Amino acid sequence: MLSRVARRFGPLLALLLLLTALFLLHSELKQFHWNDFREGLHDIRPAQLVLAVCLTIANYLSLTIYDMLGLRYVGERVKLAQAAFGSFIAFAVGNSFGTLLSGSTVRYRLYSAAGISLNSIVRLVVFINVSFWIGVAALAGLTFLTSPIDVPRSLHLPLHSTRPLGLIFAGIAISYLAICARKRRVISVRSWDFTPPDIRLSLLQLFVSTIDLLLACGVLYVLLPDSVSLPYWQFLTVYLLALVTSVISQVPGGVGVFEIIMLALLQPTEPPAVVGALLAFRLIYYLVPLSTGVVLLGVSELLAHHHTARRAFASLRTWTAPIAPRVMAFSVFLAGVILLFSGATPPAAGRTELLRRAMPLPVIELSHFAGSVIGMLLLILARSLQRRVESAYYLTIALLVGGVITSILKGFDWEEATILATMLAVFLPCRQHFYRKGAMLTERFTPRWMMAIIGVLACTVWLMLFAFKHVEYQHDLWWKFEIAHDAPRSLRGVAGAAVVALAAFSLRVMRARGKLGAMPDQQDFEIARSI
């Protein structure tokens, strides 16, 4: 009963929390201009970026130990390279997409392909999740009690200090270790028996998860501006509270929720600089590992086709085949997000003048509108890619090519075009994974997919309103076509994307209703009985 309610209303609750976070972010940052945050991002020193990248690499290397300990716990053996690769892909995807494509789903498909039983995979996933939360409980219990902070009323959280949470978390961590120290450790819940690891393995769990959290917190800490003078230990309290809140919210990646908690707790004197650090953190800790994982999958597919490397990569390809369509689908989803966000915001400084000299106005206007529409189409197509529909594969290639072209024509966004071109290059060798015939419109949206698309559209609208809040809305904005005016272009692009989303949802609903057939007659029953 509870699981059914969670499946139905969980995505809706996550969407409502995302909208609430966007509203609070708008209230927190309303006195600042869009360019202030660009400057905050550009003000991050190269040394800070290098250190953040190094800490991210160290963190993702430490994450692979979760799977190694888990495999040891369930008594299964997998090659070290396979376990490390699977762990990296699972964490890179799970951190970025959260409830849409969890690390548990990736692990199930990877380890089942390696011959591990379903029971062992379930125990492995439970072990990894428990490891993470025990580390959170121990570290949060320690920091919330020894370095407590006051919780601002603006967050509307049911507590005013972190001390009560610290007591709860500390109690959870101590209780878990006490259970693991017992000789008889079997825990029975209804018909399900769970045997916690012994005390030695549980201490290793605690050690690995603590290192994981300390390194992840360090990535953001080194990116902060000098105006944030919090000691690392006190900042860890802020980070853990924001992390726990964002994970509980079920918003994919904690987008918006994590940021508003950080801003409210830090109360920085230079909010644009902190927002710049948060954006850099998202790029370095989430987007770069995800992109690396996608590229590794694409390279393995490409080399598996090459006659000299086919034998060497045959086993890797067999192991990664179950997750490749899902990971590629969510990469295409991410490409759509990039196009939509780009279309909702003004171009970088200096590129408008370059556009004026190089491109005629009709080309700029059409490219901008097409880029936003392509972005929404990629979000919609990602569902069909996840279902391995062949026609979606070919249409996605055409849309990614169109996305690269429009990115250049609408604003010389070479960074965006490079990302899309890389995704296209990685996607092309994966043809054999998309073999299902049938119309794309027959693939219905799950509640999570619908809420994800609506959430992305809501974020796009919020970005546009925030970036152009200095522009007063007038009806004639819809018909204003000038190179120097970016707001009308963004307005038309977002409206076009919204219309495409509405049309797609409507077509899916009508298609689903049209598939309802007549009741079977006596002849149908006779045929079924003979079969």
Secondary structure, DSSP 8 states (H G I E B T S, - for coil): -HHHHHHHHHHHHHHHHHHHHHHHHHHHHTTS-HHHHHHHHHTS-HHHHHHHHHHHHHHHHHHHHHHHHHHHHHT----HHHHHHHHHHHHHHHHHHTTSS-HHHHHHHHHHHTT--HHHHHHHHHHHHHHHHHHHHHHHHHHHHHS--B--GGG--S-SBSHHHHHHHHHHHHHHHHHHHSS---EEETTEEE----HHHHHHHHHHHHHHHHHHHHHHHHHS-TT----HHHHHHHHHHHHHHHHHHT-GGGTTHHHHHHHHHH--S-HHHHHHHHHHHIIIIIIHHHHHHHHHHHHHHHHHHSTTTHHHHHHHHHHHTTTHHHHHHHHHHHHHHHHHHHHHS---TTHHHHHHHHS-HHHHHHHHHHHHHHHHHHHHHHHHHHTTBHHHHHHHHHHHHHHHHHHHHHH--HHHHHHHHHHHHHHGGGGGG--B-S-GGGS---HHHHHHHHHHHHHHHHHHHHHTTTS---GGGGG---TT-HHHHHHHHHHHHHHHHHHHHHHHHHHHHHT------HHHHHHHHH-
